[in-house]
Amino acid sequence: MPFLQEKSNKIILKVFIQPRSSRNMIAGLHNNALKIKLTAPPVDGAANKMCIKYLAKWLKIPKSSIEIVSGHKNRTKLLLLRYKNEKNAGAEAARIRSLTSSL
């Protein structure tokens, strides 16, 4: 999937954020990125914080495992998801693919 890349014990996830939505949700794909609608406004990093919080809850991983590596002020962002080892990252990548396959 073009929005997800595995790198040893890390996953790089490309997301497209739509701020000021009526609710937080995964809304499918948008230009080879996972589209996420968030209620937070794009002001003072609120949407970035909400993005990390929402994805951590959706993926059931700690917020500290998610880092925005590019796109801090853009709607399209690259997120780095860190795992303890390559096996955990591979299993998580497969789980993300299965969660998004129905979108």
N, CA, C and O of each residue as an XYZ file, in Angstrom:
412
protein
N       0.843     -1.171      0.000
C       0.000      0.000      0.000
C       0.893      1.241      0.000
O       1.832      1.331      0.791
N       0.609      2.180     -0.869
C       1.496      3.331     -1.007
C       1.559      4.230      0.222
O       2.517      4.991      0.359
N       0.584      4.175      1.115
C       0.601      5.045      2.283
C       1.360      4.437      3.451
O       1.499      5.081      4.491
N       1.858      3.204      3.304
C       2.517      2.501      4.395
C       3.820      1.874      3.913
O       3.835      1.154      2.915
N       4.916      2.151      4.625
C       6.210      1.564      4.298
C       6.811      0.967      5.567
O       6.806      1.599      6.623
N       7.324     -0.242      5.456
C       7.983     -0.895      6.586
C       9.485     -0.686      6.486
O      10.061     -0.825      5.407
N      10.122     -0.353      7.602
C      11.573     -0.169      7.692
C      12.030     -0.780      9.007
O      11.885     -0.148     10.054
N      12.570     -1.974      8.986
C      12.996     -2.768     10.142
C      11.986     -2.655     11.283
O      10.900     -3.225     11.171
N      12.288     -1.951     12.371
C      11.343     -1.884     13.487
C      10.501     -0.612     13.461
O      10.020     -0.154     14.497
N      10.328     -0.044     12.264
C       9.554      1.191     12.105
C       8.566      1.059     10.954
O       8.745      0.255     10.039
N       7.521      1.873     11.030
C       6.557      1.992      9.936
C       6.438      3.469      9.611
O       6.312      4.299     10.511
N       6.476      3.795      8.336
C       6.244      5.170      7.901
C       4.848      5.200      7.293
O       4.538      4.453      6.366
N       4.027      6.067      7.828
C       2.626      6.161      7.433
C       2.373      7.548      6.854
O       2.643      8.559      7.503
N       1.856      7.592      5.635
C       1.513      8.868      4.989
C       0.034      9.134      5.254
O      -0.823      8.309      4.939
N      -0.251     10.298      5.839
C      -1.638     10.637      6.164
C      -2.005     11.994      5.572
O      -1.152     12.859      5.374
N      -3.287     12.155      5.299
C      -3.849     13.432      4.861
C      -4.861     13.838      5.922
O      -5.813     13.102      6.179
N      -4.672     14.989      6.535
C      -5.509     15.442      7.638
C      -6.546     16.444      7.148
O      -6.214     17.393      6.439
N      -7.787     16.232      7.524
C      -8.849     17.203      7.269
C      -9.296     17.747      8.625
O     -10.067     17.093      9.327
N      -8.819     18.944      9.005
C      -9.186     19.509     10.301
C     -10.609     20.060     10.303
O     -11.246     20.187      9.258
N     -11.083     20.379     11.485
C     -12.417     20.965     11.712
C     -13.544     20.110     11.145
O     -14.512     20.631     10.592
N     -13.414     18.834     11.283
C     -14.466     17.914     10.859
C     -15.503     17.804     11.975
O     -15.268     18.262     13.093
N     -16.625     17.207     11.674
C     -17.665     17.045     12.687
C     -17.315     15.961     13.699
O     -17.836     15.964     14.814
N     -16.426     15.021     13.317
C     -15.976     13.990     14.250
C     -14.642     13.416     13.792
O     -14.256     13.564     12.632
N     -13.951     12.768     14.703
C     -12.680     12.121     14.377
C     -12.968     10.783     13.729
O     -13.752      9.986     14.243
N     -12.317     10.540     12.578
C     -12.534      9.274     11.896
C     -11.507      9.052     10.797
O     -10.926      9.998     10.264
N     -11.295      7.778     10.468
C     -10.506      7.405      9.299
C     -11.488      7.418      8.135
O     -12.515      6.741      8.179
N     -11.178      8.184      7.099
C     -12.140      8.412      6.027
C     -11.727      7.796      4.691
O     -12.256      8.184      3.649
N     -10.808      6.858      4.700
C     -10.410      6.218      3.451
C      -9.061      6.698      2.978
O      -8.201      7.068      3.777
N      -8.882      6.689      1.669
C      -7.613      7.102      1.079
C      -7.794      8.385      0.282
O      -8.860      8.636     -0.280
N      -6.736      9.197      0.240
C      -6.736     10.452     -0.501
C      -5.328     10.646     -1.060
O      -4.387     10.849     -0.293
N      -5.170     10.587     -2.372
C      -3.865     10.772     -3.030
C      -2.761      9.926     -2.390
O      -1.733     10.458     -1.969
N      -2.972      8.628     -2.320
C      -1.991      7.690     -1.761
C      -1.653      7.976     -0.298
O      -0.536      7.702      0.141
N      -2.593      8.516      0.449
C      -2.409      8.763      1.878
C      -3.675      8.325      2.606
O      -4.766      8.325      2.034
N      -3.519      7.957      3.855
C      -4.662      7.601      4.687
C      -5.334      8.899      5.133
O      -4.697      9.725      5.788
N      -6.596      9.090      4.793
C      -7.301     10.328      5.130
C      -7.893     10.211      6.525
O      -8.604      9.257      6.844
N      -7.581     11.209      7.351
C      -8.073     11.249      8.723
C      -8.802     12.572      8.930
O      -8.232     13.643      8.726
N     -10.059     12.488      9.334
C     -10.829     13.683      9.670
C     -10.716     13.909     11.171
O     -10.894     12.986     11.966
N     -10.416     15.159     11.550
C     -10.243     15.505     12.957
C     -11.076     16.717     13.325
O     -11.283     17.608     12.501
N     -11.550     16.754     14.547
C     -12.352     17.884     15.003
C     -11.493     19.103     15.340
O     -12.003     20.222     15.368
N     -10.228     18.908     15.588
C      -9.336     19.996     15.998
C      -9.085     20.975     14.854
O      -9.053     20.578     13.690
N      -8.908     22.253     15.187
C      -8.561     23.239     14.157
C      -7.058     23.175     13.860
O      -6.280     22.686     14.679
N      -6.654     23.673     12.678
C      -5.235     23.656     12.327
C      -4.491     24.864     12.911
O      -3.813     25.593     12.186
N      -4.623     25.065     14.209
C      -4.049     26.231     14.880
C      -3.161     25.775     16.034
O      -3.556     24.909     16.815
N      -1.973     26.347     16.146
C      -1.054     26.070     17.258
C      -0.774     24.585     17.462
O      -0.587     24.147     18.597
N      -0.744     23.812     16.397
C      -0.420     22.393     16.499
C      -1.526     21.519     17.059
O      -1.295     20.349     17.361
N      -2.732     22.071     17.203
C      -3.849     21.304     17.779
C      -4.200     20.092     16.925
O      -4.455     19.013     17.460
N      -4.216     20.256     15.609
C      -4.556     19.136     14.726
C      -3.454     18.070     14.762
O      -3.752     16.878     14.686
N      -2.201     18.481     14.877
C      -1.109     17.515     14.968
C      -1.231     16.685     16.244
O      -1.075     15.464     16.214
N      -1.507     17.349     17.359
C      -1.670     16.644     18.632
C      -2.850     15.688     18.581
O      -2.764     14.554     19.051
N      -3.950     16.154     18.007
C      -5.142     15.310     17.894
C      -4.865     14.122     16.979
O      -5.340     13.015     17.234
N      -4.100     14.349     15.914
C      -3.755     13.278     14.984
C      -3.005     12.161     15.712
O      -3.340     10.987     15.560
N      -2.001     12.522     16.493
C      -1.219     11.531     17.231
C      -2.093     10.822     18.258
O      -2.034      9.600     18.392
N      -2.893     11.579     18.974
C      -3.775     10.991     19.991
C      -4.776     10.024     19.361
O      -4.980      8.918     19.861
N      -5.395     10.447     18.263
C      -6.398      9.607     17.606
C      -5.774      8.341     17.020
O      -6.315      7.249     17.191
N      -4.645      8.482     16.335
C      -3.989      7.306     15.751
C      -3.507      6.336     16.832
O      -3.604      5.121     16.656
N      -2.995      6.853     17.933
C      -2.556      5.987     19.028
C      -3.735      5.168     19.559
O      -3.597      3.977     19.839
N      -4.874      5.807     19.691
C      -6.068      5.089     20.156
C      -6.532      4.076     19.108
O      -6.856      2.939     19.448
N      -6.564      4.482     17.839
C      -7.034      3.611     16.756
C      -6.130      2.397     16.582
O      -6.602      1.283     16.353
N      -4.814      2.629     16.693
C      -3.856      1.551     16.506
C      -3.542      0.789     17.801
O      -2.901     -0.261     17.779
N      -4.003      1.338     18.915
C      -3.768      0.737     20.242
C      -2.275      0.644     20.546
O      -1.758     -0.399     20.946
N      -1.598      1.790     20.339
C      -0.176      1.890     20.671
C       0.023      3.166     21.496
O      -0.838      4.046     21.469
N       1.131      3.286     22.226
C       1.374      4.507     23.006
C       1.606      5.721     22.107
O       2.179      5.606     21.023
N       1.154      6.879     22.570
C       1.368      8.115     21.812
C       2.856      8.379     21.602
O       3.248      8.967     20.594
N       3.673      7.954     22.537
C       5.115      8.180     22.435
C       5.755      7.387     21.293
O       6.897      7.659     20.921
N       5.040      6.419     20.738
C       5.555      5.624     19.611
C       5.306      6.288     18.269
O       5.769      5.795     17.240
N       4.580      7.402     18.264
C       4.225      8.083     17.014
C       4.915      9.443     16.966
O       4.881     10.206     17.932
N       5.542      9.733     15.828
C       6.221     11.012     15.642
C       5.916     11.546     14.247
O       5.962     10.801     13.269
N       5.608     12.821     14.159
C       5.432     13.462     12.853
C       6.826     13.843     12.369
O       7.502     14.657     12.997
N       7.261     13.252     11.246
C       8.603     13.529     10.741
C       8.618     14.579      9.638
O       9.652     15.204      9.399
N       7.495     14.783      8.965
C       7.409     15.870      7.993
C       5.953     16.280      7.815
O       5.036     15.486      8.025
N       5.762     17.533      7.423
C       4.425     18.044      7.177
C       3.772     18.656      8.392
O       2.545     18.651      8.495
N       4.564     19.188      9.323
C       4.000     19.770     10.544
C       2.980     20.868     10.264
O       2.032     21.045     11.027
N       3.170     21.596      9.183
C       2.249     22.697      8.854
C       1.455     22.423      7.587
O       0.837     23.336      7.038
N       1.460     21.190      7.118
C       0.716     20.804      5.919
C      -0.350     19.786      6.285
O      -0.317     19.191      7.362
N      -1.275     19.600      5.391
C      -2.301     18.569      5.610
C      -1.744     17.171      5.386
O      -2.162     16.221      6.049
N      -0.795     17.037      4.448
C      -0.174     15.738      4.200
C       1.046     15.610      5.097
O       1.916     16.481      5.096
N       1.110     14.529      5.862
C       2.166     14.320      6.838
C       2.751     12.924      6.710
O       2.075     11.993      6.271
N       4.005     12.786      7.095
C       4.626     11.479      7.234
C       4.798     11.225      8.721
O       5.397     12.025      9.439
N       4.266     10.106      9.169
C       4.348      9.731     10.576
C       5.274      8.538     10.713
O       5.260      7.633      9.879
N       6.071      8.538     11.755
C       6.954      7.431     12.066
C       6.373      6.696     13.269
O       6.168      7.283     14.331
N       6.113      5.410     13.084
C       5.611      4.563     14.167
C       6.758      3.655     14.585
O       7.274      2.899     13.761
N       7.165      3.715     15.841
C       8.289      2.923     16.334
C       7.794      1.710     17.109
O       6.821      1.785     17.859
N       8.490      0.583     16.912
C       8.160     -0.662     17.613
C       9.417     -1.248     18.230
O      10.529     -0.886     17.846
N       9.246     -2.147     19.180
C      10.393     -2.719     19.894
C      11.281     -3.559     18.993
O      12.501     -3.572     19.158
N      10.680     -4.258     18.043
C      11.492     -5.087     17.154
C      10.805     -5.216     15.794
O       9.669     -4.781     15.606
N      11.522     -5.819     14.864
C      11.030     -5.956     13.489
C       9.781     -6.829     13.415
O       8.899     -6.582     12.593
N       9.704     -7.831     14.255
C       8.545     -8.730     14.264
C       7.276     -7.967     14.641
O       6.232     -8.136     14.010
N       7.371     -7.126     15.675
C       6.207     -6.335     16.086
C       5.793     -5.358     14.986
O       4.602     -5.164     14.739
N       6.771     -4.749     14.332
C       6.473     -3.795     13.260
C       5.796     -4.494     12.091
O       4.844     -3.968     11.515
N       6.284     -5.677     11.740
C       5.674     -6.430     10.640
C       4.248     -6.833     10.944
O       3.374     -6.748     10.081
N       4.011     -7.272     12.174
C       2.656     -7.654     12.582
C       1.732     -6.439     12.577
O       0.574     -6.532     12.169
N       2.253     -5.299     13.034
C       1.444     -4.079     13.065
C       1.141     -3.590     11.651
O       0.032     -3.128     11.385
N       2.104     -3.685     10.748
C       1.872     -3.283      9.352
C       0.771     -4.141      8.738
O      -0.090     -3.634      8.018
N       0.801     -5.425      9.022
C      -0.250     -6.318      8.509
C      -1.607     -5.945      9.106
O      -2.625     -5.988      8.415
N      -1.620     -5.578     10.391
C      -2.879     -5.198     11.042
C      -3.414     -3.892     10.450
O      -4.618     -3.763     10.232
N      -2.538     -2.929     10.190
C      -2.963     -1.658      9.593
C      -3.534     -1.908      8.196
O      -4.555     -1.330      7.822
N      -2.875     -2.765      7.440
C      -3.390     -3.104      6.100
C      -4.772     -3.705      6.201
O      -5.652     -3.364      5.411
N      -4.984     -4.596      7.161
C      -6.307     -5.225      7.286
C      -7.355     -4.226      7.748
O      -8.503     -4.293      7.309
N      -6.978     -3.289      8.638
C      -7.916     -2.269      9.094
C      -8.332     -1.336      7.950
O      -9.474     -0.881      7.894
N      -7.398     -1.061      7.045
C      -7.667     -0.110      5.969
C      -8.158     -0.775      4.683
O      -8.563     -0.081      3.751
N      -8.131     -2.088      4.618
C      -8.529     -2.762      3.371
C     -10.000     -2.556      3.044
O     -10.384     -2.618      1.876
N     -10.820     -2.315      4.039
C     -12.254     -2.149      3.799
C     -12.632     -0.699      3.528
O     -13.808     -0.404      3.317
N     -11.652      0.220      3.527
C     -11.954      1.641      3.327
C     -12.154      1.977      1.872
O     -12.415      3.132      1.536
